């Protein structure tokens, strides 16, 4: 018997090894060809997402000793072939007895790691894999009880654990209910000492484990208790009329009872039916709210929906959240993230079974992404395409979220995660229906998107671990549909009872027996089994495009009108922003120019008047000054005189918008012409000084008059404003006249002959040039004086003799 078992084990292990080798070869080929991204794998055979405690030298004593729960520990080596083959079974066991955690938990330690080697040595581990059982409140000197010749299947391991718990004489785990059979007296007095709504009695043979397994399956649920009753308890059997073993009866105070109706008399069906009883909730979870009060727990009005159908509103809400909200947290998208985004949008454009309006927009976004040749894109540019600023006809993506089938009893429950799972289920089914040639097309797009963009990073890590573990097994569109379904159930199993679980929508293994009875079966030994063919048929029907409900969707005409309104609003905001930027540039350009012109003004230049005539320089003005004056005059002309085809002036290297042909000549002459015209007039004044002749002429088209005391003076009407500006520059000593009348006498030619000769000598030089010359002359004189004194005193110092001691 032992020899046959050994041969069977060896054959099974060899089969597993060859399968693993084949899977590894396929994975390497896919990575090399670029189909799969070479994501980094975690060390060891287990991760935290497998619901197995990873032991290290730091936490081993805390987990194993003085614990309130019994612990089952696997000591393995990651290089061991038998350990690799056993790891999927151990992971399945962890998922199978997840509800037993308050009483029993699983752990593992990799003895191949250098840091964990000490832990394995302390417990006397010499071979791999080794399973040991540590009872509750184990002492620090405990070495654990070994599982000798343990089976390599989940059912056998589960039953071994139950036997270990019942047989050891150590303290009982406080969270674990009694597993021994109940008597008639205990059943009759049960409600006197227990306040629960339901008592489930499982009648079975003495060799059956169903009653103990269901008892631990309901361990985390309140308002229900489970007890096993053996078929030998004749009085209870006859009172309740039990004829089938195993069978389950619900017992109530006063002796009332009813049989629990299930599809199959097996553990999984009992557990599922009992967990769905009225008032039965997971421990620590509030009771599900009733449908009439459900609308008061959310910000939005509750929408009544059909749980057996998928709603298009959930899919469009998922697209909005994914493309407009989740991607918005990435201002720049580049590298692997950009490649993942291209694959994701390409799959959406190809397989999303939406309205033509939405499909047209997805196609436009896909075309835009494929046309981008840069190594990175900005999300702002992508958002413009999503908002259809290019005005692609009959294309729009609804804004906002309108959850129906994925709505939760509270605002933070379900919604987007539910919608994302639903979206990819629909996409895998659509890829199967369209006979896609690449079975991994949708799954790789989902993997890349979750890895690069999904906001829950821990969730992304868990999904990546699942993809690395088994995605290489997908070889057809049908297996892609089933793979995503099975991974979704794994996630439901892991998150059942977590804070993210909605009590009104508990995380179960889906589809449940009441949704798809044909999907569930029982193996020869009474174990639950999924019927893959029936499950695939159910999934293809449930997520097909023909069964999508269009309820709670906005009308397409309304969507287009809203999109046009948003575009117009964006255009107005853009124009306002451009106008503000243009005014800011103009202000920054003109202000320094005006300040520079004011600084360059000279008292002698102020003789130019404000007459309305055309200013023409005298014939003796230098050509350079004449050119500058001509340019100033040309600029002073109105735009219509320069020709209608001429462009506006250039400011900040950008063309201004065309302005009205209305020019304020006074202000324009003051700003653009006066300074250069006055320079030309100053040159003319210098020439006048050289000729020593008094000339009376109207250069600026303004009347000139000489005062009786100023033989070489000219009176210029400068205006009150310019007179004040001259006063500020300290030139009032050169002017005389009445400020109120706006006429100032400007002394252009001093009467002192010495002043005239100084003017003659300074022709062509500014005041600054003369000042510099005087300073340089003074410095050179002081330098020569210093050199003279130095050479004069030098002989005297040489004649001094130092006295000798």
C-alpha positions in Angstrom: 0.0 0.0 0.0 2.8 2.4 1.0 4.8 1.4 -2.1 1.8 2.1 -4.4 1.2 5.4 -2.8 4.8 6.3 -3.2 4.7 5.4 -6.9 1.6 7.5 -7.3 3.2 10.4 -5.6 6.3 10.1 -7.7 4.2 10.0 -10.9 2.2 13.0 -9.9 5.3 15.0 -8.9 7.0 14.1 -12.2 4.0 15.2 -14.1 4.0 18.5 -12.2 7.7 19.1 -12.9 7.3 18.5 -16.6 4.3 20.9 -16.6 6.2 23.5 -14.7 9.2 23.2 -17.1 6.9 23.6 -20.1 5.2 26.6 -18.5 8.6 28.2 -17.8 9.7 27.7 -21.4 6.5 29.3 -22.7 7.0 32.2 -20.3 10.6 32.8 -21.5 9.6 32.7 -25.1 6.8 35.3 -24.5 9.2 37.6 -22.6 11.8 37.3 -25.3 9.3 38.0 -28.1 8.1 41.1 -26.3 4.6 39.8 -25.7 5.1 39.9 -21.9 6.8 42.7 -20.0 9.7 41.4 -18.0 8.4 42.4 -14.6 10.4 41.6 -11.6 9.4 38.4 -9.7 9.5 38.1 -5.9 11.9 35.7 -4.2 10.5 32.5 -2.7 7.5 30.3 -3.6 4.9 32.3 -1.7 3.9 35.9 -1.2 1.6 37.8 1.2 -1.2 37.7 -1.5 -1.3 33.9 -1.1 -2.7 34.4 2.4 0.2 32.5 3.9 2.3 34.0 6.7 6.0 34.4 5.6 8.3 33.4 8.5 11.6 35.2 9.1 14.0 35.1 12.0 12.4 38.3 13.3 8.8 37.1 13.5 9.1 33.3 13.8 8.9 33.2 17.6 6.0 35.6 17.7 3.9 33.7 15.2 4.6 30.2 16.4 4.8 30.5 20.2 2.0 31.5 22.6 -0.4 32.1 19.8 -4.1 31.9 20.2 -4.4 30.0 16.9 -3.0 26.7 15.8 -0.3 27.0 13.1 0.6 24.8 10.2 4.1 25.5 8.8 5.8 24.4 5.6 9.6 24.3 5.7 10.8 24.2 2.1 13.7 25.1 -0.2 12.9 27.2 -3.3 15.3 25.1 -5.4 13.6 21.8 -4.4 11.5 20.3 -7.3 9.0 18.6 -4.9 8.5 21.9 -3.1 7.8 23.7 -6.3 5.3 21.0 -7.3 3.7 21.2 -3.8 3.4 25.0 -3.7 0.2 25.2 -5.8 -1.5 22.7 -3.5 -0.4 24.7 -0.4 -1.7 27.9 -1.9 -5.1 26.2 -2.7 -5.2 25.0 0.9 -4.7 28.5 2.2 -7.6 29.7 0.0 -9.8 26.8 1.0 -9.5 27.2 4.8 -9.3 31.0 4.8 -12.4 31.2 7.0 -10.7 29.1 9.6 -8.1 31.8 10.4 -9.2 32.7 13.9 -8.5 29.0 14.9 -6.0 27.8 12.3 -3.5 29.6 10.1 -0.8 28.6 7.5 2.8 29.8 7.4 5.9 29.0 5.3 9.6 29.6 5.5 12.3 29.2 2.8 15.2 27.3 4.2 17.2 28.1 1.0 17.6 31.7 2.1 20.7 32.5 4.2 18.9 34.5 6.8 16.1 31.9 7.3 18.5 29.0 7.6 18.8 29.4 11.4 15.0 29.1 11.8 15.0 25.7 9.9 17.9 24.4 11.9 16.3 25.3 15.3 13.3 23.1 14.4 15.4 20.2 13.2 14.5 20.3 9.5 16.6 18.0 7.4 14.3 17.4 4.3 11.9 19.4 2.1 9.1 19.9 2.1 8.3 19.4 5.8 4.9 20.2 7.4 4.7 20.8 11.1 1.7 21.5 13.4 2.0 23.9 16.3 -1.0 23.9 18.7 -2.3 27.0 20.3 -0.3 28.5 23.1 2.8 26.4 22.1 5.8 27.0 24.4 9.2 28.3 23.1 10.8 24.8 23.4 8.2 23.2 21.2 9.4 21.7 17.9 6.0 21.1 16.5 4.3 17.9 15.4 5.3 16.6 12.0 2.9 15.5 9.3 4.3 12.1 8.3 3.5 11.0 4.8 1.1 13.9 4.3 -1.1 13.8 1.2 -0.6 16.1 -1.7 -4.2 17.2 -2.2 -6.3 19.9 -0.4 -8.9 17.5 0.9 -6.4 15.2 2.6 -4.4 18.1 4.1 -7.6 19.7 5.4 -8.7 16.5 7.1 -5.2 15.9 8.6 -5.4 19.4 10.2 -8.8 18.6 11.7 -7.4 15.4 13.2 -4.4 17.2 14.7 -6.7 19.8 16.3 -9.0 17.1 17.9 -6.3 14.7 19.1 -3.8 16.9 20.8 -4.1 17.4 24.6 -3.0 21.0 24.6 -5.2 24.1 25.3 -8.0 24.6 22.8 -7.9 27.6 20.5 -10.3 30.1 22.1 -11.8 31.2 18.8 -12.5 27.6 17.7 -16.0 26.2 18.5 -16.3 22.5 19.7 -15.9 20.0 16.9 -17.0 16.9 18.8 -20.6 15.5 18.1 -23.5 17.2 19.8 -26.0 15.2 22.0 -29.8 15.6 22.3 -29.5 17.2 25.7 -27.0 19.9 24.3 -29.3 20.6 21.4 -32.4 21.0 23.6 -30.7 23.5 25.9 -28.6 25.3 23.3 -30.7 28.5 23.1 -30.7 28.9 26.9 -27.0 29.7 26.9 -26.6 31.0 23.3 -28.1 34.1 21.7 -28.1 33.3 18.0 -30.8 33.4 15.4 -30.0 30.1 13.7 -28.7 26.7 14.8 -27.6 24.5 11.9 -27.4 20.7 12.7 -25.4 18.6 10.2 -26.3 15.0 10.4 -23.5 12.7 9.2 -21.7 9.4 9.7 -18.9 9.2 12.2 -16.2 9.1 9.4 -17.5 12.2 7.7 -15.6 15.5 8.0 -18.4 17.7 6.5 -19.9 18.8 9.9 -16.5 19.9 11.3 -15.5 21.7 8.0 -18.8 23.6 7.8 -18.5 24.5 11.5 -15.1 26.2 10.8 -16.4 27.7 7.6 -19.0 29.7 9.6 -16.5 30.6 12.3 -16.3 34.3 11.2 -20.0 34.8 11.0 -22.4 36.0 13.7 -26.0 35.0 14.5 -25.4 31.4 13.5 -23.9 28.3 15.1 -23.2 24.9 13.6 -23.1 21.5 15.3 -22.5 18.1 13.9 -24.8 15.2 15.0 -23.9 11.6 14.3 -26.3 9.2 12.6 -26.2 7.2 15.8 -28.1 9.9 17.8 -31.4 8.1 17.1 -33.8 10.3 19.1 -32.8 13.5 17.3 -32.7 11.6 14.0 -36.2 10.4 14.4 -37.5 13.7 15.8 -36.3 15.6 12.8 -37.0 12.8 10.3 -33.5 12.6 8.9 -33.1 10.0 6.2 -30.1 11.2 4.2 -26.5 11.5 5.6 -25.1 14.0 5.3 -28.0 16.5 5.5 -28.5 19.9 7.2 -31.4 21.1 9.3 -32.1 24.5 10.8 -33.2 24.1 14.4 -35.1 26.9 16.4 -36.3 27.4 20.0 -39.4 25.2 20.8 -38.3 22.4 18.6 -39.2 24.0 15.3 -37.0 22.9 12.4 -36.7 22.9 8.6 -34.4 21.2 6.2 -31.8 23.4 4.4 -32.4 23.0 0.6 -29.2 22.9 -1.4 -28.2 21.7 -4.8 -25.8 19.1 -3.5 -25.3 17.7 0.0 -21.7 18.8 0.3 -19.6 21.2 2.3 -19.4 24.1 -0.2 -23.2 24.2 -0.7 -23.9 24.1 3.0 -21.5 26.9 3.8 -22.7 29.1 1.0 -26.4 28.6 1.9 -25.8 29.2 5.6 -23.8 32.4 5.0 -26.7 33.8 3.0 -29.4 33.3 5.7 -31.2 36.4 7.0 -29.4 38.2 9.8 -26.1 36.2 9.2 -23.2 38.6 8.7 -19.5 38.4 9.0 -18.1 39.2 12.4 -17.4 42.9 12.9 -19.5 43.9 9.9 -22.8 45.8 10.2 -25.9 44.1 9.0 -26.8 44.9 5.4 -29.2 47.8 5.1 -32.6 47.1 3.6 -33.4 48.3 0.1 -35.8 51.0 1.3 -33.1 52.7 3.3 -30.2 52.0 1.0 -30.7 55.3 -0.9 -30.0 57.3 2.3 -26.4 55.9 2.7 -25.0 57.3 -0.5 -24.7 60.7 -2.0 -26.7 59.7 -5.1 -30.2 58.3 -5.4 -30.2 54.5 -5.2 -30.9 52.9 -8.6 -32.8 49.6 -8.6 -31.0 47.2 -10.9 -31.0 43.6 -12.1 -28.1 41.7 -10.5 -28.1 39.2 -13.4 -27.2 41.8 -16.1 -24.4 44.2 -17.0 -25.1 47.9 -17.5 -23.5 50.0 -20.1 -23.6 52.9 -17.7 -21.0 51.1 -15.5 -18.7 50.6 -18.5 -18.8 54.2 -19.6 -18.3 55.4 -16.0 -15.3 53.2 -15.8 -13.9 54.7 -19.0 -14.4 58.2 -17.7 -12.7 57.4 -14.3 -9.8 55.6 -16.0 -9.1 58.0 -18.8 -10.0 61.3 -17.2 -9.2 60.8 -13.6 -6.7 58.0 -13.0 -4.5 59.0 -16.0 -4.6 62.6 -14.9 -2.3 61.8 -12.0 0.5 61.3 -14.6 1.3 64.7 -16.1 4.0 63.1 -18.4 3.6 59.6 -19.7 6.7 57.9 -21.2 8.5 54.6 -21.6 6.8 51.4 -20.6 3.8 53.4 -19.3 3.3 55.0 -22.7 3.4 51.5 -24.3 0.9 50.2 -21.8 -1.4 53.1 -22.5 -1.2 52.5 -26.3 -2.1 48.8 -25.8 -4.9 49.6 -23.4 -6.6 52.2 -25.7 -6.0 50.0 -28.7 -7.9 47.1 -27.1 -10.7 49.5 -26.1 -11.0 50.9 -29.6 -11.0 47.3 -31.0 -13.3 45.4 -28.6 -15.3 47.9 -26.5 -19.0 47.1 -27.3 -20.2 50.7 -26.7 -22.4 53.1 -28.6 -21.1 54.5 -31.9 -20.5 57.8 -30.3 -18.1 56.4 -27.7 -16.4 54.0 -30.2 -15.7 56.9 -32.6 -13.9 58.8 -29.8 -11.9 55.8 -28.7 -10.8 55.2 -32.3 -9.8 58.9 -32.5 -7.7 58.6 -29.3 -6.1 55.4 -30.5 -5.2 57.0 -33.8 -3.7 60.0 -32.1 -1.6 57.8 -29.7 -0.3 55.7 -32.5 0.7 58.8 -34.5 2.8 60.2 -31.7 6.4 59.7 -32.5 7.9 61.3 -29.4 9.2 59.2 -26.5 6.7 60.9 -24.1 3.4 62.7 -24.2 1.7 65.1 -21.8 -1.6 64.3 -20.3 -2.9 67.8 -21.1 -2.6 66.9 -24.8 -4.3 63.6 -24.3 -7.1 65.3 -22.4 -7.7 67.6 -25.4 -8.2 64.5 -27.6 -10.5 62.9 -25.0 -12.6 66.1 -24.9 -12.7 66.1 -28.7 -11.2 69.6 -29.2 -10.4 68.6 -32.8 -14.2 68.3 -33.3 -14.3 64.8 -34.7 -17.9 64.3 -35.9 -20.2 62.1 -33.8 -17.6 61.3 -31.2 -17.9 61.9 -27.4 -17.1 60.2 -24.1 -19.6 60.9 -21.3 -18.3 62.8 -18.4 -19.1 61.9 -14.8 -19.9 58.6 -13.1 -23.3 56.9 -13.1 -22.9 53.6 -11.3 -25.8 51.1 -11.5 -24.8 47.5 -11.2 -21.5 48.5 -9.5 -23.1 51.0 -7.0 -22.3 50.3 -3.3 -24.2 50.8 -0.1 -21.7 53.5 0.8 -19.9 56.0 -1.5 -16.5 54.4 -0.9 -17.5 50.8 -1.7 -17.4 48.9 -5.0 -17.8 51.4 -7.9 -14.6 51.8 -9.9 -12.9 48.5 -8.9 -16.1 46.6 -9.7 -16.4 48.5 -13.0 -12.8 47.8 -14.0 -13.2 44.0 -13.5 -16.5 44.1 -15.4 -14.9 46.1 -18.3 -12.1 43.5 -18.8 -14.5 40.6 -18.5 -16.5 42.2 -21.3 -13.4 42.8 -23.3 -12.2 39.1 -23.0 -15.6 37.9 -24.1 -15.7 40.3 -27.0 -12.2 39.2 -28.1 -13.5 35.6 -28.0 -16.6 36.5 -30.0 -14.5 38.4 -32.6 -12.1 35.4 -33.1 -9.1 37.4 -32.0 -5.8 35.8 -33.1 -3.9 36.9 -30.0 -5.3 35.2 -26.8 -3.2 37.4 -24.6 -4.2 40.7 -26.2 -6.7 41.8 -23.6 -5.0 40.3 -20.6 -1.7 41.9 -21.5 -3.4 45.3 -21.9 -5.0 44.8 -18.5 -1.8 43.8 -17.0 0.1 46.8 -18.3 -2.5 49.2 -17.4 -2.8 48.0 -13.8 1.0 47.8 -13.4 1.5 51.4 -14.7 -1.6 53.3 -13.7 -3.9 51.6 -11.3 -4.1 53.7 -8.1 -4.1 50.9 -5.6 -0.4 49.9 -5.8 -0.8 46.9 -3.5 -3.6 45.6 -5.7 -1.3 46.1 -8.7 1.4 44.1 -7.0 -1.0 41.2 -6.2 -2.3 41.2 -9.8 1.2 41.1 -11.2 2.1 38.1 -8.9 -1.0 36.3 -10.3 0.0 37.1 -13.9 3.6 35.9 -13.3 2.3 32.7 -11.7 -0.1 31.5 -14.4 -0.6 33.8 -17.3 1.6 31.7 -19.5 -1.0 29.0 -19.4 -3.4 31.0 -21.5 -3.2 29.6 -25.1 -6.7 30.5 -26.5 -9.4 33.0 -26.2 -11.5 30.6 -24.1 -8.8 30.1 -21.6 -8.3 33.8 -21.4 -11.9 34.2 -20.4 -11.6 31.5 -17.8 -8.2 32.7 -16.5 -9.6 36.2 -15.7 -12.7 34.6 -14.1 -10.5 32.4 -11.8 -8.2 35.2 -10.9 -11.2 37.3 -10.0 -12.4 34.6 -7.7 -9.0 34.4 -6.1 -9.1 38.1 -5.3 -12.6 37.7 -3.9 -11.4 35.0 -1.6 -8.5 37.1 -0.5 -10.5 40.2 0.2 -13.5 38.5 1.8 -14.0 40.1 5.2 -11.7 43.0 4.4 -12.6 46.6 5.0 -13.4 47.0 1.3 -16.1 44.4 1.3 -19.6 45.8 1.0 -21.9 44.0 3.5 -24.7 44.3 1.0 -22.6 42.6 -1.7 -20.3 40.1 0.0 -17.3 38.8 -1.9 -18.1 35.2 -2.8 -17.0 32.6 -5.3 -18.9 33.7 -8.4 -21.1 32.6 -10.0 -23.0 31.4 -7.0 -25.1 28.2 -7.1 -28.3 30.3 -7.2 -27.0 32.3 -10.2 -25.6 29.3 -12.2 -26.5 26.0 -10.7 -25.0 24.1 -13.7 -21.6 25.7 -13.0 -21.2 23.7 -9.8 -20.6 20.0 -9.3 -19.3 17.5 -6.7 -16.4 15.1 -7.1 -16.5 11.5 -6.1 -15.2 12.3 -2.6 -17.7 15.0 -2.0 -15.5 17.9 -2.9 -16.8 20.9 -4.8 -15.8 21.2 -8.5 -16.3 23.8 -11.1 -17.6 22.6 -14.4 -15.4 24.6 -16.8 -17.6 24.1 -19.9 -20.7 25.4 -18.1 -18.8 28.3 -16.6 -17.4 29.4 -20.0 -20.9 29.2 -21.5 -22.3 31.3 -18.6 -19.5 33.9 -18.9 -20.0 34.2 -22.7 -23.7 34.8 -22.2 -23.5 37.1 -19.1 -20.9 39.5 -20.6 -22.0 39.4 -24.2 -22.7 42.7 -25.9 -26.3 41.6 -26.7 -27.2 41.5 -23.0 -25.8 44.9 -22.0 -28.5 47.1 -20.6 -28.6 50.7 -21.8 -30.6 52.0 -18.8 -29.5 55.3 -17.1 -27.6 56.5 -20.1 -27.6 60.1 -21.4 -29.0 60.7 -24.9 -26.4 61.1 -27.6 -27.7 64.5 -28.7 -27.4 65.7 -25.1 -23.8 64.5 -25.0 -22.9 66.2 -28.2 -24.5 69.5 -27.0 -22.7 69.3 -23.7 -19.4 68.6 -25.5 -19.9 71.6 -27.8 -20.7 73.8 -24.8 -17.5 72.6 -23.1 -15.5 73.4 -26.2 -16.9 76.9 -26.5 -16.2 77.5 -22.8 -12.6 76.3 -23.3 -12.2 78.6 -26.4 -13.4 81.6 -24.4 -11.1 80.8 -21.5 -8.2 80.4 -24.0 -8.9 83.8 -25.6 -9.1 85.5 -22.3 -5.8 83.9 -21.3 -4.1 84.8 -24.6 -5.3 88.4 -24.2 -3.9 88.7 -20.7 -0.6 87.3 -21.8 -0.5 89.7 -24.8 -1.2 92.7 -22.6 1.5 91.5 -20.1 4.0 91.3 -23.0 3.1 94.7 -24.3 3.4 96.2 -20.9 6.8 94.6 -20.3 8.0 95.9 -23.7 6.7 99.5 -23.7 7.5 100.3 -20.0 11.3 99.8 -20.3 11.3 101.7 -23.7 9.5 104.7 -22.2 11.9 104.8 -19.2 14.8 104.6 -21.5 13.5 107.5 -23.7 12.9 109.6 -20.6 16.5 109.0 -19.4 17.9 109.9 -22.8 16.1 113.3 -22.9 18.5 116.3 -22.7 17.6 119.9 -21.7 18.8 121.1 -25.0 16.5 118.6 -26.7 13.4 120.1 -25.2 13.3 123.0 -27.6 11.2 120.8 -30.0 7.6 122.0 -29.8 4.3 120.2 -29.9 3.1 121.7 -33.1 0.9 119.9 -35.5 3.0 120.4 -38.6 5.3 117.9 -40.2 8.8 117.9 -38.7 11.6 118.2 -41.2 15.3 118.4 -40.1 17.4 121.2 -41.6 19.7 120.5 -44.6 22.9 120.6 -42.5 21.8 117.7 -40.2 23.9 114.6 -40.4 22.6 111.7 -42.6 22.3 109.4 -39.6 20.1 111.8 -37.8 18.1 112.4 -40.9 17.5 108.7 -41.3 16.4 108.3 -37.7 14.0 111.3 -38.1 12.6 109.8 -41.3 11.9 106.5 -39.5 10.2 108.3 -36.6 8.0 110.2 -39.0 7.1 107.0 -40.9 6.1 105.3 -37.6 4.1 108.4 -36.6 1.8 108.1 -39.7 -1.5 106.3 -39.3 -1.6 102.7 -40.5 -4.0 103.5 -43.3 -1.3 105.8 -44.8 1.2 103.0 -44.8 -1.0 100.7 -46.8 -3.8 98.3 -45.8 -1.6 95.3 -46.5 1.0 96.2 -43.9 1.2 94.1 -40.7 1.1 95.4 -37.2 4.3 96.1 -35.3 6.2 93.2 -33.8 6.2 92.9 -30.0 8.0 90.1 -28.2 8.6 88.3 -31.6 4.9 87.6 -31.9 2.5 89.4 -34.3 -0.1 91.6 -32.7 -3.7 91.3 -33.5 -4.9 93.9 -36.1 -6.0 97.1 -34.3 -8.3 99.9 -35.4 -6.8 102.6 -37.6 -7.1 105.3 -34.9 -3.9 107.0 -33.8 -3.5 109.7 -31.2 -0.9 111.8 -33.0 0.1 113.9 -29.9 0.8 110.9 -27.7 2.4 108.9 -30.5 4.8 111.8 -31.4 5.6 112.2 -27.7 6.5 108.6 -27.3 8.1 107.7 -30.6 9.3 110.8 -32.4 10.2 113.5 -29.9 13.5 112.1 -28.6 15.0 111.5 -32.1 13.7 114.7 -33.6 15.1 116.7 -30.7 18.5 115.0 -31.2 18.4 116.3 -34.8 17.5 119.7 -33.5 20.4 119.6 -31.0 22.8 119.0 -33.8 21.3 122.0 -35.6 21.8 124.1 -32.5 25.5 123.1 -32.3 25.9 124.3 -35.9 24.2 127.6 -35.1 26.7 128.1 -32.3 29.6 127.6 -34.6 28.3 130.2 -37.1 28.0 132.8 -34.3 25.0 134.3 -36.1 21.6 135.0 -34.7 19.0 133.3 -36.7 15.3 133.4 -36.2 13.4 130.6 -37.9 10.7 128.2 -37.1 12.2 124.7 -37.1 9.4 122.8 -35.4 6.5 124.8 -36.8 6.2 126.8 -33.6 6.4 130.6 -33.2 9.8 131.8 -31.8 10.3 135.1 -30.1 13.4 136.7 -28.5 13.3 138.4 -25.2 14.8 141.8 -24.7 17.4 140.6 -22.3 18.3 137.4 -24.3 19.8 138.4 -27.7 20.4 134.7 -28.6 17.3 133.2 -26.9 14.3 131.5 -28.5 10.9 131.2 -26.9 9.3 127.7 -27.4 5.8 126.8 -26.4 6.6 123.6 -24.4 3.4 123.3 -22.4 3.0 123.0 -18.7 3.6 119.3 -18.6 7.0 119.5 -20.3 8.0 122.4 -18.2 7.5 120.4 -15.1 9.5 117.6 -16.6 12.3 120.0 -17.3 12.2 121.3 -13.7 12.6 117.8 -12.4 15.8 117.4 -14.5 17.2 120.5 -12.8 17.1 122.7 -15.9 14.9 125.6 -14.7 17.9 127.9 -14.3 18.1 127.9 -18.1 14.5 128.8 -18.7 12.4 131.8 -18.1 8.9 132.8 -18.8 5.4 132.2 -17.5 4.6 128.6 -16.6 0.9 129.3 -16.5 0.9 130.5 -20.1 2.8 127.4 -21.2 5.5 129.4 -22.8 9.1 129.0 -21.6 12.1 131.0 -22.8 14.9 128.6 -23.6 18.4 130.1 -23.5 20.0 128.2 -26.4 22.9 130.7 -27.0 24.5 132.3 -24.0 25.6 136.0 -24.2 29.0 135.3 -22.6 31.6 135.1 -25.3 33.6 132.6 -23.3 30.5 130.4 -23.3 30.4 130.7 -27.1 34.0 129.6 -27.4 33.4 126.7 -25.1 30.5 125.6 -27.3 32.7 125.8 -30.3 35.3 123.6 -28.7 32.7 121.1 -27.6 31.2 120.5 -31.0 30.4 116.8 -31.4 31.1 116.0 -27.7 28.5 115.4 -25.0 28.7 116.7 -21.4 29.7 113.2 -20.2 32.6 113.1 -22.7 34.0 116.4 -21.5 33.6 115.3 -17.8 35.6 112.2 -18.5 38.3 114.1 -20.3 38.7 116.5 -17.3 38.8 113.6 -14.8 41.5 111.8 -16.9 43.5 114.9 -17.2 43.4 115.5 -13.5 44.4 111.8 -12.8 47.3 112.0 -15.2 48.5 115.3 -13.6 48.5 113.7 -10.2 50.4 110.7 -11.5 53.1 112.9 -13.0 53.3 114.9 -9.8 53.8 111.7 -7.8 56.5 110.4 -10.1 58.3 113.8 -9.9 58.3 113.8 -6.1 59.5 110.1 -6.0 62.5 110.7 -8.2 63.4 113.9 -6.4 63.5 112.3 -2.9 65.3 109.2 -4.0 68.9 110.6 -3.9 68.4 111.8 -0.3 67.6 108.4 1.0 70.7 106.9 -0.6 73.0 109.4 1.2 71.7 108.3 4.6 74.2 106.0 6.3 73.4 103.5 9.1 75.6 103.9 12.1 77.7 100.8 13.0 77.6 99.5 16.6 
